[in-house]
Amino acid sequence: MSFLTALGDAIWNPWLLLLFLLTGLWYSLRTGFFQIFEVRRWLRATVGSLFRRRGERSSGGLTQFQALSTALASTIGTGSIAGVATAIFYGGPGAVFWMWVSALLGMMTSCAEKTLAVRYRERAPGGGWQGGPMCYMERGLGSRPLALWFSLCCVAASLGGGNLVQANSIAAALHSTLGWDPLTIGLAVALCCGAVILGGVGRIGAVSEKLVPAMAGLFLTGGIFVILRHADALPAALFQIFSCALCPQAALGGAAGYGLAAAMRYGVARGVFTNEAGMGSSAMAHAAAQVTDPAEEGMWGIFEVGIATLTVCSITALVILTSGVYDPQAALDAIAGGHVSGTLLGAPLSAAAFSTVFGPYGGLFVSVCLLLFAFTSLLGWSYYGERGLAYLTGSRRACALYRVVFLVTVVLGSVGDVSAVWQLADIFNGLMALPNLAALLLLTPEALRLLRHWRELQP
């Protein structure tokens, strides 16, 4: 376990986290901070397009909204609730600021990913489209070894962080709240998941476009209600976020306090894990979208990061900071003393925050949201794993076996100890991101050309 922790730290801290930020900054500078100064343009191309009449959908593919929903299904996971709480506990309120910075820069990383995924995609067997980082690594860069590296790590990550961890989160939440048997929960989740993923990406997209908006709406409504009930504490919470980000120790007072490095580390990591901008995973869902202009799909990549991190994760953070359940000094003392209790961080901390308004139903609310978030993550990652395996084997014949293994892993994750899997998930996520970030930087001229062409066509 200590070896896995050390390996994960060696990959992520601080080199890979810095590379994520630099990639987002690079694209932001090259586009004149498009995500900020042309917000009306990309909102009109995304949210605005939902209100415009579309032609009939062609067979064998996903609508742009289905592609977005499938991508959000994997990004809005347990990390949006438990991960944000853990980041605040270990990194302080300033971690939220760096999460925002990471997301703001990641918008353009995500834009480039989705643009290139559509640019270099290929026809899928049976109709529609398929693609992702493996396609723009091989067809854009001419580097099949990088594509194989990415695909191998993608399959491993889909079974670890995309499956075992999510399944375990569902079982743990329902067992602690309702007392249900973890094995029964695992079997039920596997059955429901199988009914969706056996229908392929089309069924995953159809289910996601209904389930993702509903679950996000439920959580955001509940979170906003809690924040409004604690509205008098909102100014102080925002002051904590900004002051602790810029001068953590002075903001909390006294000699002890969170370090700036901790705030940046946990904030940036949370931003990366919740929107996956730069990891390349969600680009596989967007590659299946029915769209002709690659950069148009890039606009949905910007929107995706805005929803996953700047909206959902921000609500979680503000609920925790305004409710009063988080005590910075108590957290620091627990960390320093090495006696961090499970009730002080993760989902229990989020549940305690919601319980300040919902009473005994706060824990149930968080458990239901965790169930929905984790279940949709299973759907999204099952498709990513299939795409990685199909690229490795050169055919889809092994996908049926992969689906069986994926569903069996759901059951194992529900009843097993997955503490080590968290570390493995971090490692494989990092190993996925390395070749993808390299490809994004090397393909900058093509991504910028496509974005420039799209902008010239806009009124």
C-alpha positions as CSV (number, residue, x, y, z in Angstrom):
1,M,0.0,0.0,0.0
2,S,2.8,2.4,0.8
3,F,4.5,1.6,-2.5
4,L,1.2,2.4,-4.4
5,T,0.9,5.7,-2.5
6,A,4.5,6.6,-3.2
7,L,4.1,5.7,-6.9
8,G,0.9,7.8,-7.1
9,D,2.6,10.8,-5.5
10,A,5.6,10.5,-7.8
11,I,3.3,10.6,-10.8
12,W,0.9,13.4,-9.7
13,N,2.7,15.6,-7.2
14,P,3.5,18.1,-8.4
15,W,4.7,17.4,-12.0
16,L,1.5,16.1,-13.6
17,L,-0.8,18.5,-11.8
18,L,1.5,21.3,-13.0
19,L,1.3,19.9,-16.6
20,F,-2.5,20.0,-16.4
21,L,-2.4,23.7,-15.4
22,L,0.2,24.6,-18.0
23,T,-1.7,22.8,-20.8
24,G,-4.8,24.7,-20.0
25,L,-2.9,28.0,-19.6
26,W,-1.2,27.4,-23.0
27,Y,-4.5,26.9,-24.8
28,S,-6.1,29.8,-22.9
29,L,-3.3,32.2,-23.9
30,R,-3.2,31.0,-27.6
31,T,-7.0,31.6,-27.9
32,G,-7.1,34.9,-26.0
33,F,-8.9,33.3,-23.0
34,F,-11.8,32.3,-25.3
35,Q,-13.6,30.6,-22.4
36,I,-13.9,34.0,-20.6
37,F,-14.1,36.7,-23.3
38,E,-16.3,34.8,-25.7
39,V,-18.6,33.2,-23.2
40,R,-21.7,34.3,-25.0
41,R,-20.5,32.6,-28.2
42,W,-19.9,29.2,-26.7
43,L,-23.0,29.3,-24.6
44,R,-25.0,30.1,-27.7
45,A,-23.4,27.1,-29.4
46,T,-24.3,24.8,-26.5
47,V,-27.2,25.8,-24.3
48,G,-28.6,28.0,-27.0
49,S,-28.7,25.1,-29.5
50,L,-31.0,23.1,-27.3
51,F,-33.8,25.6,-28.0
52,R,-33.3,25.5,-31.7
53,R,-35.2,23.0,-33.9
54,R,-32.9,20.2,-35.1
55,G,-33.4,17.9,-38.1
56,E,-34.1,14.3,-37.8
57,R,-31.3,12.3,-36.0
58,S,-29.4,10.0,-38.2
59,S,-29.1,6.4,-37.2
60,G,-26.1,5.0,-35.4
61,G,-24.8,7.8,-33.2
62,L,-25.3,10.2,-30.3
63,T,-26.8,13.6,-30.4
64,Q,-24.6,16.3,-29.0
65,F,-26.7,16.4,-25.8
66,Q,-26.4,12.6,-25.4
67,A,-22.7,12.8,-25.9
68,L,-22.5,15.5,-23.2
69,S,-24.7,13.5,-20.9
70,T,-22.5,10.4,-21.4
71,A,-19.4,12.4,-20.6
72,L,-21.0,14.0,-17.6
73,A,-22.1,10.5,-16.4
74,S,-18.5,9.6,-15.9
75,T,-17.2,13.0,-14.6
76,I,-20.0,13.8,-12.1
77,G,-19.2,10.9,-9.8
78,T,-18.6,10.3,-6.1
79,G,-15.7,12.8,-6.2
80,S,-18.2,15.6,-6.7
81,I,-19.5,14.9,-3.2
82,A,-17.0,13.0,-1.2
83,G,-13.9,14.2,-3.1
84,V,-14.7,17.9,-2.6
85,A,-15.2,17.4,1.1
86,T,-11.9,15.5,1.4
87,A,-10.1,18.3,-0.6
88,I,-11.3,20.9,1.8
89,F,-10.4,18.8,4.8
90,Y,-6.8,18.2,3.7
91,G,-6.2,21.4,1.7
92,G,-8.3,24.0,3.5
93,P,-10.9,26.3,2.0
94,G,-8.2,27.7,-0.3
95,A,-8.4,24.3,-2.2
96,V,-11.8,25.5,-3.6
97,F,-10.1,28.5,-5.2
98,W,-7.5,26.3,-6.9
99,M,-10.2,23.9,-8.0
100,W,-11.8,26.9,-9.8
101,V,-8.5,27.9,-11.4
102,S,-8.0,24.4,-12.6
103,A,-11.5,24.2,-14.1
104,L,-11.2,27.6,-15.7
105,L,-8.0,26.7,-17.5
106,G,-9.2,23.1,-18.1
107,M,-12.1,24.5,-20.1
108,M,-9.8,25.1,-23.0
109,T,-8.0,21.8,-22.5
110,S,-11.4,20.1,-22.8
111,C,-12.2,22.2,-25.8
112,A,-9.1,21.0,-27.6
113,E,-9.6,17.4,-26.6
114,K,-13.2,17.3,-28.0
115,T,-12.2,19.2,-31.1
116,L,-9.4,16.8,-31.9
117,A,-11.5,13.8,-31.0
118,V,-14.0,14.7,-33.7
119,R,-11.3,15.7,-36.2
120,Y,-9.6,12.3,-36.1
121,R,-12.5,10.0,-35.4
122,E,-13.5,7.1,-37.6
123,R,-16.7,5.3,-38.6
124,A,-17.9,2.7,-36.1
125,P,-18.9,-0.8,-37.1
126,G,-22.7,-0.8,-37.7
127,G,-22.8,3.0,-38.2
128,G,-22.1,6.1,-36.2
129,W,-18.7,7.3,-35.1
130,Q,-16.0,6.3,-32.6
131,G,-12.8,8.0,-31.6
132,G,-10.9,9.5,-28.8
133,P,-7.2,10.2,-27.8
134,M,-6.1,6.9,-29.3
135,C,-7.3,8.1,-32.7
136,Y,-5.7,11.5,-32.6
137,M,-2.5,10.0,-31.3
138,E,-2.2,7.5,-34.1
139,R,-3.8,9.5,-37.0
140,G,-2.8,13.0,-35.9
141,L,0.7,12.3,-34.4
142,G,1.4,9.1,-36.2
143,S,2.3,7.5,-32.8
144,R,0.7,4.1,-32.3
145,P,2.8,3.4,-29.2
146,L,1.3,6.4,-27.4
147,A,-2.2,5.2,-28.5
148,L,-1.6,1.7,-27.2
149,W,-0.2,3.1,-23.9
150,F,-3.3,5.3,-23.5
151,S,-5.7,2.5,-24.3
152,L,-4.1,0.0,-21.9
153,C,-4.3,2.4,-19.0
154,C,-7.8,3.3,-20.0
155,V,-9.0,-0.3,-19.7
156,A,-7.3,-0.6,-16.3
157,A,-8.7,2.7,-15.0
158,S,-12.2,1.7,-16.2
159,L,-12.1,-1.5,-14.1
160,G,-10.5,0.2,-11.1
161,G,-11.5,3.8,-10.5
162,G,-14.4,3.7,-13.0
163,N,-15.9,0.5,-11.5
164,L,-14.6,-0.9,-8.2
165,V,-14.5,2.5,-6.5
166,Q,-17.9,3.6,-7.7
167,A,-19.6,0.3,-6.9
168,N,-18.1,0.3,-3.4
169,S,-19.3,3.8,-2.9
170,I,-22.9,2.8,-3.7
171,A,-22.8,-0.2,-1.4
172,A,-21.2,1.7,1.5
173,A,-23.7,4.6,1.2
174,L,-26.8,2.4,1.1
175,H,-25.4,0.0,3.8
176,S,-24.6,2.8,6.2
177,T,-27.9,4.7,5.6
178,L,-30.5,1.9,5.1
179,G,-28.6,-1.1,6.4
180,W,-28.9,-3.1,3.2
181,D,-26.7,-6.0,2.5
182,P,-23.7,-5.0,0.3
183,L,-23.8,-8.2,-1.8
184,T,-27.5,-7.7,-2.6
185,I,-26.7,-4.1,-3.5
186,G,-23.9,-5.2,-5.8
187,L,-26.0,-7.8,-7.6
188,A,-28.8,-5.3,-8.1
189,V,-26.5,-2.6,-9.4
190,A,-24.8,-5.1,-11.7
191,L,-28.2,-6.1,-13.1
192,C,-29.3,-2.5,-13.7
193,C,-25.9,-1.6,-15.2
194,G,-26.0,-4.7,-17.5
195,A,-29.4,-3.8,-18.8
196,V,-27.9,-0.5,-20.0
197,I,-24.4,-1.3,-21.2
198,L,-25.4,-4.4,-23.1
199,G,-27.3,-2.1,-25.4
200,G,-24.1,-0.3,-26.4
201,V,-23.3,3.4,-26.6
202,G,-26.7,4.2,-28.0
203,R,-28.5,2.9,-25.0
204,I,-25.9,4.5,-22.6
205,G,-26.5,7.8,-24.3
206,A,-30.3,7.5,-24.2
207,V,-30.3,6.6,-20.4
208,S,-27.7,9.3,-19.6
209,E,-29.5,12.1,-21.3
210,K,-32.5,11.4,-18.9
211,L,-30.7,10.4,-15.7
212,V,-27.8,12.9,-15.7
213,P,-29.9,16.1,-15.8
214,A,-32.3,14.7,-13.2
215,M,-29.6,13.7,-10.7
216,A,-27.7,17.0,-11.3
217,G,-30.9,19.0,-10.8
218,L,-31.7,17.1,-7.6
219,F,-28.3,17.7,-6.1
220,L,-28.1,21.4,-7.2
221,T,-31.6,22.1,-5.9
222,G,-30.9,20.6,-2.5
223,G,-27.5,22.3,-2.3
224,I,-28.8,25.7,-3.2
225,F,-31.6,25.4,-0.7
226,V,-29.0,24.6,2.1
227,I,-26.8,27.6,1.0
228,L,-29.8,29.9,1.0
229,R,-30.7,28.8,4.5
230,H,-27.2,29.7,5.6
231,A,-27.0,32.8,3.4
232,D,-25.6,34.9,6.2
233,A,-22.5,32.7,6.3
234,L,-21.9,32.9,2.5
235,P,-19.8,36.1,2.5
236,A,-17.5,34.7,5.2
237,A,-17.2,31.4,3.3
238,L,-16.2,33.2,0.1
239,F,-13.7,35.3,2.1
240,Q,-12.2,32.1,3.5
241,I,-11.8,30.6,0.0
242,F,-9.9,33.5,-1.4
243,S,-7.9,34.5,1.6
244,C,-6.8,30.9,2.4
245,A,-5.8,30.4,-1.3
246,L,-3.5,33.4,-1.3
247,C,-2.3,33.4,2.3
248,P,-3.5,30.3,4.1
249,Q,-1.8,30.6,7.5
250,A,-2.6,34.3,7.9
251,A,-6.2,33.7,6.9
252,L,-6.8,31.2,9.7
253,G,-4.8,33.0,12.3
254,G,-2.0,31.7,14.5
255,A,1.2,30.0,13.7
256,A,-0.4,26.8,12.4
257,G,-2.4,26.6,9.2
258,Y,-2.7,25.0,5.8
259,G,0.2,25.5,3.5
260,L,-0.2,27.0,0.0
261,A,1.1,23.8,-1.5
262,A,-1.6,21.7,0.1
263,A,-4.3,24.1,-1.1
264,M,-3.0,23.9,-4.6
265,R,-2.4,20.2,-4.6
266,Y,-5.8,19.2,-3.4
267,G,-7.7,21.9,-5.3
268,V,-6.1,21.2,-8.7
269,A,-6.4,17.5,-8.2
270,R,-10.1,17.8,-7.4
271,G,-10.6,19.9,-10.5
272,V,-8.9,17.4,-12.7
273,F,-10.7,14.4,-11.2
274,T,-14.1,15.9,-11.5
275,N,-14.0,17.2,-15.0
276,E,-11.4,14.9,-16.6
277,A,-10.1,17.7,-18.8
278,G,-6.8,16.5,-20.0
279,M,-7.3,12.9,-19.1
280,G,-8.8,12.1,-22.5
281,S,-11.6,9.8,-21.2
282,S,-14.6,12.0,-21.9
283,A,-13.3,12.8,-25.4
284,M,-14.4,9.2,-26.4
285,A,-18.0,10.1,-25.7
286,H,-17.9,13.3,-27.6
287,A,-16.3,11.6,-30.6
288,A,-19.5,9.6,-31.1
289,A,-21.6,12.8,-31.4
290,Q,-23.4,13.7,-34.6
291,V,-21.6,16.9,-35.5
292,T,-19.9,18.1,-38.7
293,D,-17.6,20.8,-37.4
294,P,-15.0,19.5,-34.9
295,A,-14.7,22.8,-33.0
296,E,-18.5,22.9,-32.4
297,E,-18.1,19.8,-30.2
298,G,-15.2,21.7,-28.5
299,M,-17.8,24.2,-27.2
300,W,-19.6,21.3,-25.4
301,G,-16.2,20.4,-23.9
302,I,-16.0,23.9,-22.4
303,F,-19.6,23.6,-21.1
304,E,-19.0,20.2,-19.6
305,V,-16.2,21.5,-17.3
306,G,-18.4,24.4,-16.3
307,I,-21.1,22.0,-15.2
308,A,-19.0,19.3,-13.6
309,T,-16.7,21.5,-11.5
310,L,-17.7,25.2,-11.5
311,T,-21.3,24.3,-10.7
312,V,-21.7,20.9,-9.0
313,C,-18.4,20.9,-7.1
314,S,-18.8,24.5,-6.1
315,I,-22.3,23.8,-4.6
316,T,-20.8,21.0,-2.5
317,A,-18.0,23.2,-1.3
318,L,-20.3,26.1,-0.3
319,V,-22.7,23.8,1.4
320,I,-19.9,22.5,3.6
321,L,-18.3,25.9,4.3
322,T,-21.6,27.8,5.1
323,S,-23.1,25.1,7.2
324,G,-20.5,25.3,10.0
325,V,-19.8,21.6,10.1
326,Y,-16.2,22.1,9.0
327,D,-13.8,23.4,11.6
328,P,-10.4,24.3,10.0
329,Q,-8.5,24.1,13.3
330,A,-10.0,20.8,14.3
331,A,-9.1,19.4,10.8
332,L,-5.5,20.6,11.2
333,D,-5.2,19.1,14.7
334,A,-6.5,15.8,13.4
335,I,-4.1,15.8,10.5
336,A,-1.1,16.8,12.7
337,G,-2.0,14.2,15.3
338,G,-2.6,11.4,12.7
339,H,-6.0,10.6,14.0
340,V,-8.3,11.5,11.1
341,S,-11.7,10.0,11.6
342,G,-13.9,8.9,8.7
343,T,-16.6,11.2,10.0
344,L,-14.5,14.3,9.5
345,L,-14.1,14.0,5.7
346,G,-15.6,12.6,2.5
347,A,-19.3,11.7,2.2
348,P,-19.9,11.9,6.0
349,L,-18.8,15.5,6.1
350,S,-21.1,16.4,3.2
351,A,-23.9,14.5,4.8
352,A,-23.4,16.4,8.1
353,A,-23.6,19.7,6.1
354,F,-26.9,18.8,4.4
355,S,-28.2,17.5,7.8
356,T,-28.0,21.0,9.2
357,V,-31.1,21.8,7.1
358,F,-32.6,18.4,6.2
359,G,-32.1,16.9,9.7
360,P,-32.0,13.1,9.7
361,Y,-32.8,13.1,6.0
362,G,-29.5,14.8,5.1
363,G,-27.6,11.5,5.1
364,L,-30.3,9.9,3.0
365,F,-30.2,12.8,0.5
366,V,-26.4,12.5,0.1
367,S,-26.7,8.7,-0.2
368,V,-29.3,8.9,-3.0
369,C,-27.1,11.5,-4.8
370,L,-24.0,9.3,-4.3
371,L,-26.0,6.3,-5.7
372,L,-27.0,8.2,-8.8
373,F,-23.6,9.8,-9.4
374,A,-21.8,6.5,-9.0
375,F,-24.2,4.6,-11.1
376,T,-23.9,7.0,-14.0
377,S,-20.1,6.9,-13.7
378,L,-20.3,3.1,-14.1
379,L,-22.2,3.6,-17.4
380,G,-19.7,6.2,-18.8
381,W,-16.6,4.3,-17.8
382,S,-17.9,1.0,-19.2
383,Y,-18.0,2.6,-22.7
384,Y,-14.5,4.1,-22.2
385,G,-13.1,0.6,-21.2
386,E,-14.7,-0.9,-24.3
387,R,-13.2,1.7,-26.6
388,G,-9.7,1.1,-25.1
389,L,-10.0,-2.7,-25.4
390,A,-11.3,-2.5,-29.0
391,Y,-8.3,-0.4,-30.0
392,L,-5.9,-2.8,-28.3
393,T,-7.3,-5.9,-29.9
394,G,-8.2,-4.3,-33.2
395,S,-11.8,-5.6,-33.1
396,R,-15.0,-5.6,-30.9
397,R,-15.0,-9.3,-30.4
398,A,-13.6,-9.0,-26.9
399,C,-16.1,-6.4,-25.8
400,A,-18.7,-9.0,-24.9
401,L,-16.2,-10.6,-22.5
402,Y,-15.2,-7.2,-21.2
403,R,-18.9,-6.4,-20.3
404,V,-19.1,-9.7,-18.3
405,V,-15.9,-8.9,-16.5
406,F,-17.1,-5.3,-15.8
407,L,-20.4,-6.5,-14.3
408,V,-18.6,-9.1,-12.1
409,T,-16.2,-6.4,-11.0
410,V,-19.3,-4.3,-9.9
411,V,-20.2,-7.1,-7.5
412,L,-16.7,-7.6,-6.2
413,G,-16.3,-3.8,-5.6
414,S,-19.5,-3.8,-3.5
415,V,-18.3,-6.4,-1.0
416,G,-14.5,-5.9,-1.1
417,D,-12.0,-3.6,0.5
418,V,-11.0,-1.2,-2.2
419,S,-8.7,1.1,-0.3
420,A,-5.8,0.1,-2.5
421,V,-7.9,0.5,-5.6
422,W,-8.1,4.3,-5.0
423,Q,-4.3,4.4,-5.3
424,L,-4.3,2.2,-8.4
425,A,-7.0,4.4,-10.0
426,D,-4.9,7.5,-9.4
427,I,-1.9,5.8,-11.0
428,F,-3.7,4.6,-14.1
429,N,-5.5,8.0,-14.5
430,G,-2.1,9.7,-14.4
431,L,-0.6,7.3,-16.9
432,M,-3.6,8.0,-19.2
433,A,-3.1,11.7,-18.9
434,L,0.6,11.8,-19.7
435,P,0.4,10.7,-23.3
436,N,-2.9,12.7,-23.8
437,L,-1.5,16.0,-22.5
438,A,1.6,15.4,-24.7
439,A,-0.6,14.8,-27.7
440,L,-2.7,17.9,-27.0
441,L,0.4,20.1,-26.9
442,L,1.9,18.6,-30.0
443,L,-1.4,19.0,-31.9
444,T,-1.9,22.6,-30.8
445,P,-1.6,24.0,-34.4
446,E,-4.4,21.8,-35.7
447,A,-6.7,22.4,-32.7
448,L,-6.2,26.2,-33.1
449,R,-6.8,26.0,-36.9
450,L,-10.1,24.2,-36.3
451,L,-11.2,26.7,-33.7
452,R,-10.3,29.6,-35.9
453,H,-12.2,28.2,-38.8
454,W,-15.3,27.7,-36.6
455,R,-15.1,31.2,-35.3
456,E,-14.9,32.6,-38.8
457,L,-18.2,30.8,-39.7
458,Q,-20.1,32.2,-36.7
459,P,-22.3,35.3,-37.2
